[in-house]
């Protein structure tokens, strides 16, 4: 029986395993998936989690529940020796061990890409995981509660100031959703007004959202401005030390919530392999999603897709000739990769991955959105409905789709959920405060 090892349980890893377990014949191959987390996260919904529109657990898919024919290992792959076709796994508990495989799939995805800007590593929160999205939501809601007890002062201004770095889709959606959450909470805090809040987005380029037309991006800027949200274009973050923001334009202010969304890079786990790495830190892949050498030769039994791989975009629409790192490609590449592995197992020829971008859709807070496909654009409420419709259907597994849709329906009738459980990060604190201790 062939052994297939999948490194990573995100979009690509999950859908590769899910497709394999549906299409493999009994006894044809044994599939093992390794990931530090017991779930995959549907990242397009993270901004809505951060704004309290969706229950956090509903946007994650438990691996063991839905990969019942896959051997799921919670841990890390810390080394790969493809010359010997072995991988070293470091489980979440217990000693490291080595496994042999016949085919390996590198699907470790991406991580936040940062720069050595003073204070960013210590003060900022990313927007790549469910834990980060929950932390952002709780911080903003808790800051409103704290600010409501203070007179107008420097500390209150700091608590009510939000800074998002990065004007791509993730940054704009996060920024707009947080603005929507803050505006909705003002009804609960009569001590505060919209003028007391301050929202800043910092973008180094001269425009936002390169996936949409310039005209559409101008509409987004105008919409955000009408909602008391400021976008700083052609501006770099120079420092965030101690929450004190310094911009390249000379503007300075203090912010208690700093969210970093300025790009991603391939998961560094790919460097623990003996595969060729291209200049951007990704694994080189062919259009059939097979790993290749620097001179383009296919490496037998080695596959890669998703954000950690450089896959040629045969439609000609990719940046630098490669598929852009997004969920649209990751899911489709995974299904093609699984089909190609099965084809090779059965002595057939793998097929090239070809997918033309269907367009881009973004949610900008309740009631606002944009959709762009070629020169066609939709803005406002209709685009917001399209955003929820598309991602509601794209969410993996029907039991998860129904949970998310249920959240939206509940919000429609019951309002946004603004309850926080931020003390979960110190679960023993309440118990320890009253616990009896031995006399000294």
VOPAGU-2260 file (C-alpha; in pm, 1 decimal, decimal comma):
REM VOPAGU-2260
SITE   aa  ch    i         X         Y         Z
SITE  UNK   A    0       0,0       0,0       0,0
SITE  UNK   A    1     141,5     340,1    -100,8
SITE  UNK   A    2     198,6     585,7     181,4
SITE  UNK   A    3     103,0     950,6     124,8
SITE  UNK   A    4     224,1    1212,0     374,0
SITE  UNK   A    5      55,4    1554,6     375,6
SITE  UNK   A    6     240,1    1834,8     554,6
SITE  UNK   A    7     -15,2    2095,4     668,2
SITE  UNK   A    8    -386,6    2093,4     743,3
SITE  UNK   A    9    -496,6    2426,8     597,0
SITE  UNK   A   10    -697,1    2470,7     275,5
SITE  UNK   A   11    -461,7    2271,3      57,3
SITE  UNK   A   12    -380,9    1997,2     304,1
SITE  UNK   A   13    -739,7    1949,5     415,9
SITE  UNK   A   14    -888,3    1941,0      64,9
SITE  UNK   A   15    -611,0    1713,6     -63,0
SITE  UNK   A   16    -680,5    1463,0     214,6
SITE  UNK   A   17   -1057,5    1499,7     179,8
SITE  UNK   A   18   -1044,8    1437,0    -196,4
SITE  UNK   A   19    -807,3    1143,4    -158,2
SITE  UNK   A   20   -1024,3     969,6     101,3
SITE  UNK   A   21   -1324,8    1001,4    -130,2
SITE  UNK   A   22   -1154,8     883,9    -449,8
SITE  UNK   A   23    -894,8     628,5    -343,3
SITE  UNK   A   24    -991,6     263,2    -373,6
SITE  UNK   A   25    -985,9      43,6     -64,7
SITE  UNK   A   26    -627,7     -58,2      10,6
SITE  UNK   A   27    -483,9     165,4    -261,1
SITE  UNK   A   28    -301,0     408,9     -32,4
SITE  UNK   A   29    -261,5     512,4     329,3
SITE  UNK   A   30    -290,5     888,4     393,0
SITE  UNK   A   31    -134,0    1070,6     688,2
SITE  UNK   A   32    -182,5    1442,0     754,8
SITE  UNK   A   33      39,2    1631,7    1002,1
SITE  UNK   A   34     -45,4    1975,5    1140,7
SITE  UNK   A   35      17,0    2148,7    1475,8
SITE  UNK   A   36    -353,5    2237,9    1496,5
SITE  UNK   A   37    -647,2    1994,0    1512,7
SITE  UNK   A   38    -849,5    2204,8    1267,5
SITE  UNK   A   39    -832,8    2403,9     945,4
SITE  UNK   A   40    -940,0    2769,8     947,9
SITE  UNK   A   41   -1153,2    2934,3     680,1
SITE  UNK   A   42    -949,7    3253,6     674,7
SITE  UNK   A   43   -1183,0    3473,4     462,4
SITE  UNK   A   44   -1416,8    3478,7     764,1
SITE  UNK   A   45   -1155,6    3601,4    1013,8
SITE  UNK   A   46   -1255,1    3970,2     972,5
SITE  UNK   A   47   -1617,2    3877,7    1053,6
SITE  UNK   A   48   -1500,4    3681,6    1357,4
SITE  UNK   A   49   -1304,5    3989,9    1467,0
SITE  UNK   A   50   -1619,1    4201,0    1431,4
SITE  UNK   A   51   -1842,4    3963,4    1627,7
SITE  UNK   A   52   -2055,4    3862,0    1328,0
SITE  UNK   A   53   -1960,0    3491,8    1339,3
SITE  UNK   A   54   -1896,0    3258,6    1632,4
SITE  UNK   A   55   -1520,3    3174,2    1618,6
SITE  UNK   A   56   -1555,7    2795,2    1637,5
SITE  UNK   A   57   -1789,9    2795,4    1339,1
SITE  UNK   A   58   -1517,4    2901,2    1093,2
SITE  UNK   A   59   -1282,8    2617,1    1183,9
SITE  UNK   A   60   -1321,3    2261,6    1055,1
SITE  UNK   A   61   -1217,5    1980,4    1294,2
SITE  UNK   A   62    -977,7    1756,5    1101,6
SITE  UNK   A   63   -1060,3    1428,0    1272,5
SITE  UNK   A   64   -1434,6    1477,9    1235,4
SITE  UNK   A   65   -1417,3    1515,0     857,9
SITE  UNK   A   66   -1103,7    1317,8     765,8
SITE  UNK   A   67   -1220,2     985,8     907,2
SITE  UNK   A   68   -1015,1     779,1     660,2
SITE  UNK   A   69    -700,1     984,3     715,1
SITE  UNK   A   70    -442,2     931,5     987,7
SITE  UNK   A   71    -436,9    1277,2    1149,2
SITE  UNK   A   72    -127,5    1358,3    1354,6
SITE  UNK   A   73    -120,1    1671,3    1568,2
SITE  UNK   A   74     240,2    1785,8    1550,4
SITE  UNK   A   75     507,9    1932,2    1325,2
SITE  UNK   A   76     717,1    1793,7    1042,7
SITE  UNK   A   77    1062,6    1920,8    1139,0
SITE  UNK   A   78    1271,4    1756,2     866,1
SITE  UNK   A   79    1220,4    1594,4     527,7
SITE  UNK   A   80    1484,8    1382,8     349,1
SITE  UNK   A   81    1331,3    1308,4      13,3
SITE  UNK   A   82    1642,8    1128,1    -104,8
SITE  UNK   A   83    1550,2     859,5     151,6
SITE  UNK   A   84    1178,8     943,8     143,9
SITE  UNK   A   85    1164,2     995,0     518,9
SITE  UNK   A   86    1017,5    1270,6     736,9
SITE  UNK   A   87    1074,8    1348,7    1104,1
SITE  UNK   A   88     759,4    1429,8    1301,7
SITE  UNK   A   89     757,9    1613,5    1632,7
SITE  UNK   A   90     416,6    1534,3    1791,9
SITE  UNK   A   91     241,9    1768,9    2033,4
SITE  UNK   A   92     326,1    1520,3    2308,6
SITE  UNK   A   93     591,2    1251,1    2311,8
SITE  UNK   A   94     922,8    1200,6    2134,9
SITE  UNK   A   95    1001,6    1280,8    1772,9
SITE  UNK   A   96     996,3     990,0    1527,9
SITE  UNK   A   97    1069,5     920,5    1162,3
SITE  UNK   A   98     822,8     787,7     905,1
SITE  UNK   A   99     871,7     662,2     550,2
SITE  UNK   A  100     650,7     769,3     261,9
SITE  UNK   A  101     605,8     712,0    -111,6
SITE  UNK   A  102     449,3    1051,4    -188,7
SITE  UNK   A  103     479,2    1374,3       9,0
SITE  UNK   A  104     254,7    1680,8     -25,7
SITE  UNK   A  105     389,0    2013,4     101,3
SITE  UNK   A  106      79,5    2214,0     196,7
SITE  UNK   A  107     203,2    2411,1     496,0
SITE  UNK   A  108      53,1    2738,4     370,6
SITE  UNK   A  109     182,1    3079,0     471,3
SITE  UNK   A  110     251,9    3292,0     777,2
SITE  UNK   A  111     243,6    3667,7     833,8
SITE  UNK   A  112     534,5    3849,7     671,9
SITE  UNK   A  113     671,4    4127,5     888,3
SITE  UNK   A  114     960,8    4373,3     874,6
SITE  UNK   A  115    1201,6    4476,5    1153,4
SITE  UNK   A  116     995,7    4780,2    1252,5
SITE  UNK   A  117    1044,7    4874,3    1619,9
SITE  UNK   A  118     754,2    4760,5    1835,2
SITE  UNK   A  119     565,1    4556,4    1574,3
SITE  UNK   A  120     669,3    4213,8    1705,0
SITE  UNK   A  121     574,2    4313,2    2061,5
SITE  UNK   A  122     258,6    4521,0    2006,7
SITE  UNK   A  123      83,4    4402,6    1689,5
SITE  UNK   A  124    -162,3    4116,8    1639,0
SITE  UNK   A  125    -181,6    3933,5    1305,8
SITE  UNK   A  126    -491,0    3819,8    1118,1
SITE  UNK   A  127    -396,5    3470,0    1000,5
SITE  UNK   A  128    -544,7    3252,9    1275,8
SITE  UNK   A  129    -870,7    3217,0    1461,8
SITE  UNK   A  130    -691,5    3292,3    1788,7
SITE  UNK   A  131    -570,0    3626,6    1653,1
SITE  UNK   A  132    -915,9    3723,8    1525,9
SITE  UNK   A  133   -1072,2    3646,6    1866,1
SITE  UNK   A  134    -800,1    3843,0    2045,1
SITE  UNK   A  135    -863,6    4146,4    1821,1
SITE  UNK   A  136   -1239,9    4129,6    1884,0
SITE  UNK   A  137   -1201,5    4098,1    2259,9
SITE  UNK   A  138    -942,5    4375,1    2279,0
SITE  UNK   A  139   -1165,5    4624,7    2097,5
SITE  UNK   A  140   -1477,1    4538,5    2298,5
SITE  UNK   A  141   -1289,6    4545,1    2630,0
SITE  UNK   A  142   -1129,5    4877,1    2536,6
SITE  UNK   A  143   -1474,5    5033,1    2488,8
SITE  UNK   A  144   -1575,0    4917,0    2836,9
SITE  UNK   A  145   -1257,4    5064,7    2986,8
SITE  UNK   A  146   -1285,9    5392,6    2795,5
SITE  UNK   A  147   -1646,4    5443,3    2905,2
SITE  UNK   A  148   -1525,8    5473,3    3265,3
SITE  UNK   A  149   -1269,3    5741,5    3186,8
SITE  UNK   A  150   -1303,6    6116,9    3132,1
SITE  UNK   A  151   -1175,5    6247,2    2800,8
SITE  UNK   A  152    -799,1    6206,0    2830,2
SITE  UNK   A  153    -492,3    6065,0    2659,6
SITE  UNK   A  154    -552,6    5714,8    2793,0
SITE  UNK   A  155    -911,8    5707,8    2667,0
SITE  UNK   A  156    -798,0    5824,4    2322,5
SITE  UNK   A  157    -541,1    5544,6    2315,5
SITE  UNK   A  158    -801,5    5280,7    2406,4
SITE  UNK   A  159   -1034,2    5399,3    2130,0
SITE  UNK   A  160    -766,9    5417,4    1857,4
SITE  UNK   A  161    -731,5    5124,5    1616,8
SITE  UNK   A  162    -446,2    5089,8    1366,9
SITE  UNK   A  163    -437,8    4839,2    1081,0
SITE  UNK   A  164    -121,7    4802,2     873,2
SITE  UNK   A  165    -169,9    4678,2     516,0
SITE  UNK   A  166    -420,1    4782,6     250,6
SITE  UNK   A  167    -473,7    4454,0      71,0
SITE  UNK   A  168    -798,5    4256,1      93,0
SITE  UNK   A  169    -724,6    4119,7     440,6
SITE  UNK   A  170    -634,5    4462,9     575,4
SITE  UNK   A  171    -928,9    4649,4     425,8
SITE  UNK   A  172   -1182,4    4386,3     530,2
SITE  UNK   A  173   -1042,5    4375,9     884,1
SITE  UNK   A  174   -1033,9    4755,6     905,1
SITE  UNK   A  175   -1388,6    4798,2     774,9
SITE  UNK   A  176   -1532,0    4519,0     993,1
SITE  UNK   A  177   -1372,7    4664,1    1307,3
SITE  UNK   A  178   -1510,7    5006,8    1217,1
SITE  UNK   A  179   -1853,0    4846,0    1179,4
SITE  UNK   A  180   -1821,4    4676,7    1519,0
SITE  UNK   A  181   -1711,4    4998,6    1690,2
SITE  UNK   A  182   -1996,0    5200,2    1537,8
SITE  UNK   A  183   -2254,3    4941,3    1644,2
SITE  UNK   A  184   -2125,0    4941,7    2003,7
SITE  UNK   A  185   -2178,3    5315,8    2044,2
SITE  UNK   A  186   -2545,6    5249,7    2121,0
SITE  UNK   A  187   -2432,9    5050,5    2427,5
SITE  UNK   A  188   -2200,4    5325,1    2548,5
SITE  UNK   A  189   -2381,9    5660,8    2570,7
SITE  UNK   A  190   -2063,9    5802,6    2728,8
SITE  UNK   A  191   -1886,9    5767,3    2392,1
SITE  UNK   A  192   -1945,8    5912,5    2045,3
SITE  UNK   A  193   -1806,8    5829,6    1702,5
SITE  UNK   A  194   -1584,6    6137,9    1727,6
SITE  UNK   A  195   -1413,1    5977,5    2028,6
SITE  UNK   A  196   -1303,2    5679,0    1819,3
SITE  UNK   A  197   -1008,6    5690,5    1580,8
SITE  UNK   A  198    -940,5    5438,3    1304,5
SITE  UNK   A  199    -622,2    5443,8    1094,8
SITE  UNK   A  200    -512,7    5218,6     809,6
SITE  UNK   A  201    -151,3    5248,5     693,2
SITE  UNK   A  202     -61,4    5146,2     336,8
SITE  UNK   A  203     285,4    5189,6     184,5
SITE  UNK   A  204     154,3    5189,5    -174,1
SITE  UNK   A  205     -43,6    5463,4    -342,1
SITE  UNK   A  206    -364,1    5257,5    -355,6
SITE  UNK   A  207    -556,6    4986,6    -172,0
SITE  UNK   A  208    -691,0    4648,1    -285,4
SITE  UNK   A  209    -488,4    4586,3    -605,6
SITE  UNK   A  210    -727,4    4299,1    -690,4
SITE  UNK   A  211   -1001,2    4549,7    -784,4
SITE  UNK   A  212   -1004,0    4839,6   -1029,9
SITE  UNK   A  213    -876,0    5181,4    -930,4
SITE  UNK   A  214   -1231,0    5318,5    -959,8
SITE  UNK   A  215   -1362,8    5055,6    -719,2
SITE  UNK   A  216   -1078,9    5120,1    -474,0
SITE  UNK   A  217   -1168,7    5492,4    -476,8
SITE  UNK   A  218   -1525,7    5400,9    -385,0
SITE  UNK   A  219   -1398,0    5196,6     -90,4
SITE  UNK   A  220   -1184,8    5490,3      28,5
SITE  UNK   A  221   -1482,1    5724,2       4,5
SITE  UNK   A  222   -1704,7    5478,3     190,0
SITE  UNK   A  223   -1452,3    5438,0     472,0
SITE  UNK   A  224   -1407,1    5813,8     501,3
SITE  UNK   A  225   -1783,9    5858,5     538,2
SITE  UNK   A  226   -1765,8    5617,8     834,3
SITE  UNK   A  227   -1494,4    5817,6    1014,0
SITE  UNK   A  228   -1211,3    5581,8     912,1
SITE  UNK   A  229    -883,3    5729,3     787,9
SITE  UNK   A  230    -660,6    5563,9     525,7
SITE  UNK   A  231    -297,8    5678,1     497,2
SITE  UNK   A  232    -166,8    5602,3     145,8
SITE  UNK   A  233     199,1    5624,6      41,4
SITE  UNK   A  234     277,1    5594,9     411,7
SITE  UNK   A  235     507,1    5363,3     604,0
SITE  UNK   A  236     494,1    5262,4     967,4
SITE  UNK   A  237     824,5    5367,5    1123,0
SITE  UNK   A  238     764,4    5259,7    1481,6
SITE  UNK   A  239     501,1    5109,5    1710,2
SITE  UNK   A  240     709,1    5087,8    2026,6
SITE  UNK   A  241     488,8    5088,8    2333,3
SITE  UNK   A  242     183,3    5147,7    2113,6
SITE  UNK   A  243     318,4    5485,8    2002,4
SITE  UNK   A  244     263,0    5502,0    1627,4
SITE  UNK   A  245     506,6    5697,6    1411,4
SITE  UNK   A  246     431,8    5730,2    1040,8
SITE  UNK   A  247     663,5    5833,8     758,3
SITE  UNK   A  248     442,5    6140,0     699,2
SITE  UNK   A  249     533,5    6273,3    1043,0
SITE  UNK   A  250     198,3    6185,5    1201,6
SITE  UNK   A  251     220,3    6044,3    1555,8
SITE  UNK   A  252     -48,6    5902,2    1782,5
SITE  UNK   A  253     -99,5    5624,2    2036,5
SITE  UNK   A  254    -298,2    5309,5    1964,5
SITE  UNK   A  255    -388,6    5022,8    2196,6
SITE  UNK   A  256    -492,5    4790,4    1912,4
SITE  UNK   A  257    -251,6    4736,8    1622,9
SITE  UNK   A  258    -335,7    4475,4    1358,0
SITE  UNK   A  259     -72,4    4365,2    1105,1
SITE  UNK   A  260    -197,9    4244,1     764,5
SITE  UNK   A  261      88,2    4362,2     540,4
SITE  UNK   A  262     155,4    4046,6     343,7
SITE  UNK   A  263     236,8    3679,6     385,8
SITE  UNK   A  264     529,5    3449,1     318,4
SITE  UNK   A  265     565,0    3075,2     272,1
SITE  UNK   A  266     567,0    2875,6     593,9
SITE  UNK   A  267     934,3    2837,6     698,6
SITE  UNK   A  268     879,1    2461,6     738,0
SITE  UNK   A  269     958,8    2428,3     365,8
SITE  UNK   A  270    1320,6    2513,5     450,2
SITE  UNK   A  271    1343,7    2198,1     662,1
SITE  UNK   A  272    1333,1    1991,4     341,9
SITE  UNK   A  273    1588,0    1905,5      73,7
SITE  UNK   A  274    1368,6    2054,0    -201,3
SITE  UNK   A  275    1472,3    2358,4    -408,8
SITE  UNK   A  276    1346,3    2692,3    -277,8
SITE  UNK   A  277    1291,6    2988,5    -512,4
SITE  UNK   A  278    1381,4    3350,7    -436,9
SITE  UNK   A  279    1055,5    3420,6    -248,1
SITE  UNK   A  280    1101,1    3124,5     -17,6
SITE  UNK   A  281     850,4    2894,2    -188,3
SITE  UNK   A  282     884,2    2538,9    -318,7
SITE  UNK   A  283     916,8    2524,2    -697,2
SITE  UNK   A  284     622,7    2341,4    -856,6
SITE  UNK   A  285     519,2    2248,2   -1206,3
SITE  UNK   A  286     172,7    2306,5   -1350,9
SITE  UNK   A  287      93,0    1946,1   -1252,8
SITE  UNK   A  288     172,4    2047,5    -891,7
SITE  UNK   A  289     477,7    1822,8    -880,8
SITE  UNK   A  290     787,9    1966,8    -712,5
SITE  UNK   A  291    1065,3    2047,0    -960,0
SITE  UNK   A  292    1438,9    2106,3    -943,4
SITE  UNK   A  293    1591,3    2444,4   -1027,3
SITE  UNK   A  294    1626,2    2334,4   -1390,3
SITE  UNK   A  295    1261,3    2227,8   -1414,7
SITE  UNK   A  296    1291,6    1850,1   -1374,1
SITE  UNK   A  297    1007,7    1680,7   -1187,9
SITE  UNK   A  298    1097,2    1525,2    -851,4
SITE  UNK   A  299     926,6    1186,8    -832,6
SITE  UNK   A  300     686,3    1139,1    -542,7
SITE  UNK   A  301     697,0    1505,4    -435,4
SITE  UNK   A  302     405,3    1748,9    -460,8
SITE  UNK   A  303     332,6    2104,4    -347,9
SITE  UNK   A  304      42,0    2348,3    -375,5
SITE  UNK   A  305    -108,8    2647,9    -201,9
SITE  UNK   A  306      70,3    2942,2     -45,7
SITE  UNK   A  307     398,4    2759,2      17,1
SITE  UNK   A  308     450,3    2680,9    -350,9
SITE  UNK   A  309     530,1    2868,6    -670,9
SITE  UNK   A  310     278,2    2724,4    -918,8
SITE  UNK   A  311     274,4    2855,4   -1278,6
SITE  UNK   A  312     -47,3    3035,1   -1371,7
SITE  UNK   A  313    -117,8    2900,9   -1719,8
SITE  UNK   A  314    -396,0    3155,6   -1773,0
SITE  UNK   A  315    -135,8    3432,9   -1779,8
SITE  UNK   A  316    -311,9    3627,2   -1506,3
SITE  UNK   A  317     -77,9    3562,3   -1217,2
SITE  UNK   A  318     178,8    3794,2   -1064,4
SITE  UNK   A  319     520,5    3711,8   -1209,4
SITE  UNK   A  320     363,7    3423,5   -1399,3
SITE  UNK   A  321     266,6    3243,8   -1077,3
SITE  UNK   A  322     -66,9    3178,6    -906,5
SITE  UNK   A  323    -136,6    3435,3    -635,8
SITE  UNK   A  324    -161,3    3300,8    -279,0
SITE  UNK   A  325    -534,6    3295,7    -212,0
SITE  UNK   A  326    -805,5    3051,7    -109,9
SITE  UNK   A  327    -951,3    3040,0    -460,4
SITE  UNK   A  328    -634,2    2876,6    -593,7
SITE  UNK   A  329    -551,1    2672,5    -282,1
SITE  UNK   A  330    -878,6    2477,6    -282,0
SITE  UNK   A  331    -874,6    2407,6    -655,7
SITE  UNK   A  332    -506,0    2316,3    -657,2
SITE  UNK   A  333    -568,8    2069,5    -375,0
SITE  UNK   A  334    -839,8    1888,1    -568,2
SITE  UNK   A  335    -623,8    1873,8    -882,7
SITE  UNK   A  336    -322,4    1759,0    -679,1
SITE  UNK   A  337    -519,9    1474,4    -520,6
SITE  UNK   A  338    -648,5    1366,8    -862,1
SITE  UNK   A  339    -293,6    1375,8   -1001,9
SITE  UNK   A  340    -155,3    1160,6    -719,3
SITE  UNK   A  341    -427,4     905,1    -787,3
SITE  UNK   A  342    -346,9     920,3   -1159,3
SITE  UNK   A  343      22,1     846,6   -1091,7
SITE  UNK   A  344     -68,7     561,0    -856,2
SITE  UNK   A  345    -274,6     408,5   -1137,5
SITE  UNK   A  346     -10,0     458,6   -1405,7
SITE  UNK   A  347    -185,3     751,8   -1569,4
SITE  UNK   A  348     -55,6    1096,4   -1667,6
SITE  UNK   A  349    -110,0    1392,2   -1429,9
SITE  UNK   A  350    -303,9    1693,0   -1562,8
SITE  UNK   A  351    -199,6    2059,3   -1553,7
SITE  UNK   A  352    -368,2    2293,5   -1307,3
SITE  UNK   A  353    -549,1    2574,1   -1491,3
SITE  UNK   A  354    -787,9    2815,9   -1325,1
SITE  UNK   A  355    -890,6    3160,5   -1438,7
SITE  UNK   A  356    -959,3    3406,6   -1157,6
SITE  UNK   A  357   -1335,0    3434,3   -1100,8
SITE  UNK   A  358   -1307,5    3783,3    -954,7
SITE  UNK   A  359   -1276,0    3932,0    -609,1
SITE  UNK   A  360   -1539,7    3998,5    -344,8
SITE  UNK   A  361   -1494,0    4173,9     -11,7
SITE  UNK   A  362   -1712,6    4246,3     289,2
SITE  UNK   A  363   -1668,9    4590,4     443,4
SITE  UNK   A  364   -1887,7    4559,5     749,3
SITE  UNK   A  365   -2260,3    4493,3     776,5
SITE  UNK   A  366   -2435,4    4627,3     467,0
SITE  UNK   A  367   -2123,0    4721,3     268,8
SITE  UNK   A  368   -1921,1    4526,4      13,4
SITE  UNK   A  369   -1752,0    4528,3    -327,4
SITE  UNK   A  370   -1732,4    4275,0    -609,2
SITE  UNK   A  371   -1500,6    4296,8    -909,8
SITE  UNK   A  372   -1474,5    4066,2   -1210,8
SITE  UNK   A  373   -1280,9    4211,1   -1501,7
SITE  UNK   A  374   -1431,0    4551,1   -1573,3
SITE  UNK   A  375   -1758,8    4466,0   -1400,7
SITE  UNK   A  376   -1804,2    4594,4   -1044,9
SITE  UNK   A  377   -2080,5    4588,1    -785,5
SITE  UNK   A  378   -2069,8    4805,4    -474,6
SITE  UNK   A  379   -2268,6    4851,3    -155,4
SITE  UNK   A  380   -2544,2    4632,3     -12,9
SITE  UNK   A  381   -2579,8    4400,5    -314,1
SITE  UNK   A  382   -2205,5    4327,6    -310,7
SITE  UNK   A  383   -2225,1    4258,2      62,9
SITE  UNK   A  384   -2498,2    3998,9      -1,9
SITE  UNK   A  385   -2283,3    3850,6    -280,7
SITE  UNK   A  386   -1987,6    3829,6     -41,4
SITE  UNK   A  387   -2185,6    3639,0     218,1
SITE  UNK   A  388   -2344,9    3418,0     -45,5
SITE  UNK   A  389   -2014,2    3322,9    -206,0
SITE  UNK   A  390   -1824,2    3256,5     115,2
SITE  UNK   A  391   -2121,5    3090,8     280,9
SITE  UNK   A  392   -2118,9    2833,1       1,5
SITE  UNK   A  393   -1737,4    2812,8      -9,6
SITE  UNK   A  394   -1713,1    2731,4     360,9
SITE  UNK   A  395   -1613,3    2362,0     382,6
SITE  UNK   A  396   -1863,0    2104,2     506,4
SITE  UNK   A  397   -2238,5    2151,0     526,7
SITE  UNK   A  398   -2246,9    2132,5     905,3
SITE  UNK   A  399   -2010,1    2432,6     911,7
SITE  UNK   A  400   -2201,2    2622,0     642,1
SITE  UNK   A  401   -2520,9    2586,7     843,5
SITE  UNK   A  402   -2352,3    2707,8    1161,5
SITE  UNK   A  403   -2221,8    3020,8     987,4
SITE  UNK   A  404   -2554,9    3092,3     818,1
SITE  UNK   A  405   -2723,2    3044,8    1154,6
SITE  UNK   A  406   -2491,3    3310,6    1301,5
SITE  UNK   A  407   -2592,0    3555,6    1029,9
SITE  UNK   A  408   -2961,6    3489,2    1079,7
SITE  UNK   A  409   -2922,3    3525,9    1454,5
SITE  UNK   A  410   -2743,8    3857,3    1409,0
SITE  UNK   A  411   -3024,5    3980,5    1185,4
SITE  UNK   A  412   -3284,6    3925,3    1459,2
SITE  UNK   A  413   -3079,7    3939,5    1779,3
SITE  UNK   A  414   -2804,0    4183,3    1691,5
SITE  UNK   A  415   -2428,3    4144,9    1697,0
SITE  UNK   A  416   -2276,1    3941,0    1981,2
SITE  UNK   A  417   -2041,0    4172,5    2173,0
SITE  UNK   A  418   -1973,9    3947,7    2471,3
SITE  UNK   A  419   -1607,3    3878,2    2542,0
SITE  UNK   A  420   -1434,0    3608,4    2741,5
SITE  UNK   A  421   -1089,6    3765,8    2738,1
SITE  UNK   A  422   -1008,5    3621,6    3082,5
SITE  UNK   A  423    -994,4    3278,2    2915,6
SITE  UNK   A  424    -625,7    3351,7    2860,0
SITE  UNK   A  425    -580,4    3318,9    3238,7
SITE  UNK   A  426    -831,6    3043,4    3323,4
SITE  UNK   A  427    -691,8    2976,8    3671,2
SITE  UNK   A  428    -690,9    3337,0    3789,7
SITE  UNK   A  429   -1046,2    3334,7    3930,8
SITE  UNK   A  430    -994,8    3002,6    4107,8
SITE  UNK   A  431    -655,0    3100,1    4248,1
SITE  UNK   A  432    -785,4    3429,7    4385,0
SITE  UNK   A  433    -996,9    3243,0    4642,2
SITE  UNK   A  434    -817,1    2907,8    4672,3
SITE  UNK   A  435    -694,7    2802,1    5017,2
SITE  UNK   A  436    -321,2    2751,6    5041,7
SITE  UNK   A  437    -110,2    2565,2    5298,6
SITE  UNK   A  438       8,0    2779,7    5591,4
SITE  UNK   A  439     371,1    2882,5    5569,6
